Amino acid sequence: MILHAKPLIILAALASLTCWTPVCAAPQSSEQPSEFASASGVRWTGHTFLDGKGTQQRYYLSPGSENAPIVVLIQGSGCVPLFAAVGERRRAATASQDLLVRTAGDHARVMVVEKPGVAFDGEIGPSPGRSEGCGWEFRARYELDDWVDVLRRALADASPRAGVALLGVSEGGTAAARLS
């Protein structure tokens, strides 16, 4: 009970936040969103957009009212994809995003953004949370400044109407601090 009480209070308070200009700039064009359910049954909509280098990037948004605030969960170190393949047609959430969606309920939507160089449904490397074992594309693309730019552009593409809260985990906390 206590585990759920504090996050709900925090998320309920998000309704009073407003979107600040450095994060919520004009949206980039994106292609049609794709919908799917994670292995635990949480529904997600995937969106694509172009980053500052013209490379296609991807973010995922949980369902909910467009007037609800958005909580951006920014994952920690490494190149683990946000959704890893489980069997033929299922995807398991890898960054606790499904738990956050269930905790937020109708109070907020949850957004997660794939890091530059990480493939959708990619494999989880031998050292989750570290760059060892990550593919060449991730190692070539991933720098904190690029990651913050991708986060900023993803938020602009999502065009939040209500407040935005940043929840950075481990290395994601550094990105959240730079983003704000």
Long-range contacts (C-beta under 8 A, 24 or more apart in sequence): 4-103, 7-100, 7-103, 7-104, 8-103, 8-105, 8-107, 10-165, 11-69, 11-71, 11-103, 11-104, 11-105, 11-107, 11-108, 11-165, 12-107, 14-69, 14-71, 14-107, 14-108, 14-162, 14-163, 14-165, 15-68, 15-69, 15-107, 15-162, 15-163, 16-163, 17-69, 17-162, 17-163, 17-164, 17-165, 18-162, 18-163, 19-160, 19-161, 19-162, 19-163, 19-164, 20-164, 20-180, 22-152, 22-179, 23-152, 23-155, 23-156, 23-164, 23-179, 23-180, 24-155, 24-156, 24-159, 24-160, 24-164, 25-152, 25-156, 26-156, 27-156, 27-157, 27-158, 27-159, 28-153, 28-156, 28-157, 30-157, 36-91, 38-83, 38-90, 38-91, 38-92, 38-93, 38-98, 39-86, 39-90, 39-91, 39-92, 39-93, 40-92, 40-93, 40-98, 42-93, 42-97, 42-98, 42-101, 42-102, 44-83, 46-120, 47-154, 47-157, 47-158, 49-153, 49-154, 49-157, 50-153, 51-116, 51-146, 51-149, 51-150, 51-153, 52-146, 52-149, 52-153, 53-146, 55-116, 55-141, 57-113, 57-114, 57-116, 57-150, 57-153, 57-154, 58-113, 58-114, 58-120, 59-111, 59-112, 59-113, 59-114, 59-154, 59-157, 59-158, 60-97, 60-111, 60-112, 60-113, 60-114, 61-109, 61-110, 61-111, 61-158, 62-97, 62-101, 62-104, 62-109, 62-110, 62-111, 63-109, 64-106, 64-108, 64-109, 65-106, 65-109, 66-161, 67-161, 67-162, 68-106, 68-107, 68-108, 68-109, 68-162, 69-107, 69-108, 69-109, 69-160, 69-162, 69-163, 69-164, 69-165, 70-108, 70-109, 70-110, 70-111, 70-155, 70-158, 70-160, 70-162, 70-163, 70-164, 70-165, 71-100, 71-104, 71-108, 71-109, 71-110, 71-111, 71-164, 71-165, 71-166, 71-167, 72-110, 72-111, 72-112, 72-113, 72-151, 72-155, 72-164, 72-165, 72-166, 72-167, 72-176, 73-97, 73-100, 73-110, 73-111, 73-112, 73-167, 73-169, 73-172, 74-113, 74-151, 74-166, 74-167, 74-168, 74-169, 74-172, 74-173, 74-175, 74-176, 74-179, 75-112, 75-115, 75-169, 75-171, 75-172, 76-129, 76-169, 76-170, 76-171, 76-172, 77-129, 77-130, 77-131, 77-170, 77-171, 78-125, 78-127, 78-128, 78-129, 78-130, 78-131, 78-134, 79-115, 79-117, 79-118, 79-122, 79-125, 79-131, 79-133, 79-134, 79-135, 79-138, 79-142, 80-118, 80-124, 80-125, 80-128, 80-129, 81-114, 81-118, 81-119, 81-120, 81-121, 81-122, 81-123, 81-124, 82-112, 82-114, 82-118, 83-120, 83-121, 84-121, 84-122, 84-123, 84-124, 85-121, 85-123, 91-121, 94-124, 95-169, 96-169, 100-167, 108-165, 111-154, 111-155, 111-158, 113-150, 113-151, 113-154, 115-142, 115-147, 115-150, 116-141, 116-142, 116-146, 116-147, 116-150, 117-141, 117-142, 129-170, 144-174, 144-175, 144-178, 145-178, 147-175, 148-175, 148-178, 148-179, 151-175, 151-179, 152-179
